[in-house]
Amino acid sequence: MIFKNAKINAFRTWGLLLTMLGMGLMVLGTAGIVFWGQAGKIFAGIGLVIGLIFMMGSLGVYFWAGMLSTTAVQIQCPECDKLTKMLGKTDRCMFCHTILTLDPSQANVTAEELRSADNHSDSTTTHT
């Protein structure tokens, strides 16, 4: 994960990139008619077809991300306390980008250590 983003958000980013590239190719292809007249129709046709392919790829990526999102495990982030969706054994929080895991062997701090730290901090605070 180069940009430190959640997996579902990364898929959606790729979908958005494909949409923008497809629309850009369609606009540039159509601009070929303005610049080259009749000869630009071939350029326009190629741009429109390739742009359509990119847009269909974007549709596929968004559909795939949506299907993954429906089956993703929802957990509460320990850092920001927001519900986030997690794919696989490790992922990042969609909001604060904290690394999350469901695999105890990969966790730096286990749930038991967190509970004991919470219990310890509760017993040391004085209530007035």
HELIX and SHEET records of a PDB file:
HELIX    1   1 LYS A    7  TRP A   36  1                                  30    
HELIX    2   2 GLY A   37  ALA A   39  5                                   3    
HELIX    3   3 GLY A   40  THR A   71  1                                  32    
HELIX    4   4 ALA A  111  THR A  124  1                                  14    
SHEET    1   A 2 VAL A  73  GLN A  76  0                                        
SHEET    2   A 2 LEU A  83  MET A  86 -1                                        
SHEET    1   B 2 THR A  90  ARG A  92  0                                        
SHEET    2   B 2 ILE A  99  THR A 101 -1                                        
END                                                                             
